[in-house]
Amino acid sequence: MTPSRGLAVLALAAMAATTVTLTPAEARTGAASADSVRYAWVKSCPKKDYQIPCGKWTLTMRSGRSVKLPDARIHPRNARGKVNKETSALFAVSGDGRIVNYFKGDKLVVRDVNSGRVRPLPGGAAVLPKGIGQDDVDTMLSPDGSIIVIDYFDSAEKLPTLIVNLASGKTIKLPAKNNVLSFSPDGQHLLTGRSTDDNITEFAVFDADGREAGRQVVPQIVSNNSPVALADDASTVTLIITSPSSKARLRTYDLASDTVSEAVPLGIPKGETSQRLHWDRAGTLTLWTSRDGGKNDITSAVKRAVNAETGATRKLDSFMIKNGPWTWWLPGE
């Protein structure tokens, strides 16, 4: 999530939050209770007439606890070794909120938020390739946190995207120009997109072992809108159509048949912005939205179940948002 998407952080309503830092003993024994991340965030501090990220990465948990991560890098180091203190380093949260990913020093690591165990990515995946800075890479965790995708943003577009299985240590390479857009709910397929030499967009789906499951040049109505969500069938892509002059609408694109459904109105109030869309393993389409309180400050976020055929929604959860954070991330982001 970039700061422009909301210089704010989700806060738990009607619940007193406490701040803790996991100790080595807790990390060894798993003393922390079974819990999951509600959102991760970084504080914002003034510098002259603008704001910069500061403090420590913090996890607000579903239990109400706040867990600070003193080992998580706040400011990225570029390819020349210079630290940029005016932006934040990458951070990712698994869809189930149990695993987080960040830079510890100069290595990519994953942390189990319950046990506190921190370990570097297997093989050479923990270390960035030569010429790549910490601001030239992005990561995404699978819904259960067992797989991580690493996208490098090299100017020559020669470095392949990596799919790293955190349990087996196996690393698979995807074509360099394919950027991962979505995991399927079971984590076994990935939707990717790339811009072709003809300046059109091509979607491709790969399984977790790197085998291609489908490929299609997609219509502009699909390529120009987001967020998108891949279903477990590895072909159904659901997306939200937005424009400044009309209400948000929902469409479904079938990658196998190259067909787009009719648009249906999406049942969200005016003033809410679609932020994350995903299918869960039970077959429920879930949407996260945020509310803008003006001056680019997000005031709250809402989670809804969506009927993919009618666009009707049902509220599942909602949070008020504090003022001041530099950036915040939901599970799955």
N, C-alpha and C positions, 0 to 999 in steps of 0.2 A: 504494500500500500504506500503510495506517495503522500507527502505532507499535504498536497493540494486537495486530496480526497477528504481531508478532515483533520484539522489541527486539534484533535480531541481524542478522548479515550472513553470507552464504555464504562459505566459505573453501575454497581449493583444497587438497585432500589430497595429501600427498607431493610438493609442488611449492613451491619457494622463490619467493615473490613479490617483485618489485622495484617501487619507486615511481618514476614518471616524470611529468613535465609536458611536454606537447607544446610545442615552441618555435615561434616564427613561421616559422623556416626549414623545420621539419618540416611545418607547415601549408601552406607554399607548394609544397614539392617532393613531398609525399606520402611522406616518408622512413620513416614508420612502416609496419611490415609489415602485410599483409592479416590482420586479426584481428577479433574480435567480442566484444561484452560478454557476460560470464557473469552478472553482476549489478551493480547500482549501489547505493551505500549512503551513509549519513551517520552520522558518529560520534555517540555519546551522551555528554553530560557532566553531572555532578551539579550540582543547584541546590537548596540546602536539603535537603529530604527526597525530592526527585523528580529526574527526568532531563529534559534538554532537548537538542535537536539542536545540533551544533556542528561546527567544522572546515570541511571542504570536501566537496562531492560527489565521490565516488571511484568509478571504474569498475574492477572486477576483470575482467580479460580472460581469454579462453580460453588464451592463451599463458602466463598466470601473471603478467603485468605488472599493476601497479596504476597507473591514470592519474588524477591529481587534476585537477579542473576548477575553477580559481580564479575563473572568470568566472560560474559557475552560482550563482544566488541560493539561499542556505540558508533565510532567514527571509522569509515573505511580507509584503507591504505591503497593508494593508486599504484599503477604498474611501476612508477619511478620511486616508490617507497615513501611518498609524502602523504601524511594523514590529512584528510579533508574534514575539518571540524564543523562544517556548515551543512552536512548531510548525515544520514544514518546508514549504517551497514545493514546488510540483508538479515532477514529473520523470517522463519517459516514455522507454521504450526500444523500438525497433522489434523485431518478432518475430525478424528475422535478426541482431539485435545490432549492426547497422552504423551506426544513426542514433539519436541521443538528442535529447530536447527539454527545454528548461528556460527559466527567466527569466534573461536577462542584463540586469541593471539592471531596467528596467521594460518590457522588450520580450521577447516570446516568440521564441526562436531554435531552430534545429536545428544539430547538429554532426555531421559525418562523423567517426567515431571513428578512422578510419585516416589520413585526410589532415589532420585537425585543423581543417578549414574550418568556420567558424561563420557562419551567415547568418540574418537575421531572416525571419520568415514573410512571404510576399509580400502585397502590397496593404496593406489596413488590418488584417489578421489579427494582426499582431505587437503591436498596441496594444489594450489592453482598453477596452471601451465605458465611457462615463461612468457612475459609480456602481457599477462592478464592481471588487472588490479581487482581489489575487492569491490570496486564499483563497476566492474565489467562482467558480473556474474549474477545469476538469479537461481533460486532453487524452489522446488515444490515437493511436498511430502504426500505420499498416498494416503487414503482415508485412515488406514490403521497404522501409518507411520513405518511400515516395513520396507518401503521403497522410497528412494529420493531421486529426483530428476535434477540435473545440473545443466543449465544453459549458459554458455559463454558468449559474450558479445564482442568478438574479435572483428576488427574492421574488414579483414579479408574473408570472413565467414568460412573459415577452413576447419575450425575446431568442432568436432562432433558433440552433440548433446549426449550426456551420459545418463543411463538408467542404472542406479546402484541398488542392489538388493542388500539391505543392511544385515540380514540374517546369514545369508550364504557368502557374502562378500563378492558375489559375481557382478561384473560391470558390463553393460551392453552399450554399444554406440549407435546413436541415431544420426541420420544425415544432418550436417551442420546447419543447414538453412531451415530446418523444421523446429519451430518453437512449440513447446508443450502448452496446450490451452486448458486441458481438463483430464482428470482421471475418471475412469468408470467407477461406480460405487464399490465394486469388489477389488479395485486396484490392479486388475489384470489387463486393462487396455488404457491407452493414452491417445487423446485427440491432439493432433499437431496441426500447425498451419505454416505455410510459407508463401512468399511472394515470388511468382515466376518471372522469367525474363520478359514476358509480355505484359508485366504489371497487373496480373490477375492473381487471385488467391486460390491456393490449393490446400484442401484438408486431407490429411492422411491419418489413419488409425494404426497403431502398432500394439502388439501384445507386450507383456512385461519381459519377454525374451527377445524383443526387437524384431519379431516377424511382422510384416505388413499385413493388416487385415482388411484394408480398404483404402481407396484413394479417389478423389474427385475434385475437379475444378468447381468451385461453388459460386452460386449467384451472389451479386453484390448485396442483396438484402440479408444474406447470411454473413458475408465477410465484413460488412460495415457496421455490425451491431454486436453488442455484448451486454452482460455476460452470457457465456454459453455453458452447456452441461452435456456430457456424454453419458448415455445410459449403458446398462450392462450388456445389451445386445451388440455393442461396438459399432452401431450404425445410426441410432437415433440421437440427434443433436437438438436440444431445446435451447432457444435463445430469446432474448427480450429486445423488442424493437422500441427505440426511444427517439424522440425528436422534440425540439423546443416548443413546437406548436400543437402537439397532439398527446393524448394520453398513452402511457406505455401499453404495448401489446405483446402477446406471446405467440411465437411460431415454433413449429417443429420441422426440422430438416432431416430427410432420410438420405444418408450418404450412399447407400447401395443403389437406390432408385433415382437419386438426384432429383428429389421432389420436395417442395416446400408446402406446408399446410397453409390454410387460410389463417389470417391473424385473428386472434380473439382478444378482447380488452382484458388487461391484467388488473385484478382487483386490489389495487393499492391506492391510498389517498394521495391527493395532490400535495406536492411538497416533499414526497419521499423519492429517493433515488435508488435504483436497483444496484446492488453491490456484489453479491455472490449468489450464483444459482448452481444447485447440484441435485443429483438423484441420490437417494440412500438405498441401502441393500434391500429394504422392504418395498421398494418401488415408489416411494413418495418423492415428489419434486419439491424441493425446499428453496426458498428465496430469502436472502437477507437484504434489507433496505436500510438506508440511513436518512435522517431528517436534518435539513439544514436550517439553522436558526438565524441565518443572516451573517454577513461579514465572514463568509467561508467557514463558519463554526458549526460542526455537526452537533446536534443536541441530543439525539437518541438513535438507537438502532432497533429494528424489529425483525423477528424471524417468523416466516409464514409457510405453511403447507400450501401448495398450489395444485389445482386441478388442471392438468395439462391440456385437457380437451375444451374446457370452458373458460379458463383463466381465473376462476373463482379462488379466493384465498381464505385461509383460516389462521388466525394468529396463534403462534406457539410460544413465543417468548418476546420480551422487549426489555430494553435497558435505557436508563438515562445516561447522559454523557457529561463528564466533567469538562471544565474549561482548561485550556492550556497545553495539552500534550502535542508533541511534534507529529507523531504518527501512531496508528494502532492497527492490529491485525486480528482477524477472526480465525477460528479453526478452519483449516482448508486453504488458507491464504499464505 
